[in-house]
């Protein structure tokens, strides 16, 4: 159960209501996950929503690679809600179920393409060394171009921030999911 109760619709300020409507309009009609926490501080919710939309809706990185990035970050942080919220999107984007099973078990997945392998290695290097070696940077730059590398690194940072918020405030996943094997251990 989450540490922060949802703000009831009747309790929202005018600014919170406006931002909630914007958030819900591109997220299935709901304000969930970290946005349910951030809505208490409208400026943070609004800014995070704009950055999230820039990455999620307008990003140039292939959707499959975007979702792979999120899956790696979610696994590293054991961020249950992040994993739950994005796994279906990743599968729909073309990532195979066995890739998720490998990540869940903390095994290196077998990749269908070189770009997936590069994303995996870059994201893990950033997470574990807190930097990116020149060789990894050059490899990513050749594969994705400068804007692609900027976007990839920003995705890692944004979804790491989300994982931290989700874990710190123990944001819940639906009970039906908690009972299943979809979650991380």
BELFENVEN-V50431 format. One line per field, one symbol per residue. phi: phi as a letter, one per 40 degrees, with the letter a starting at -180 (. if undefined). burial: 1 if it has 24 or more other ideal C-beta (glycine too) atoms within 12 Angstrom, else 0. A space follows every 10 residues. Layout:
phi: ???
burial: ???
This chain:
phi: .ccbccccdc cccdcccdcd cccccbbggb bbfccccccc bdccdccccc cdcdcccbcc cddccdccdc cccdcccfcd cccdcbcccc ccchccdccc cccdcgbccc bcacccccdd ccccccccbg abccccdccc cccbgccccd cdccddcccc dcdccdccbf ccbddccdcc bcccb
burial: 0000011000 0000010011 0111001000 1111111111 0100100110 1100110010 1111111111 1111111011 1111111011 0010110011 0011000010 0000111111 1111111000 0100011011 0011000110 1111111111 1110111010 1110000000 01110
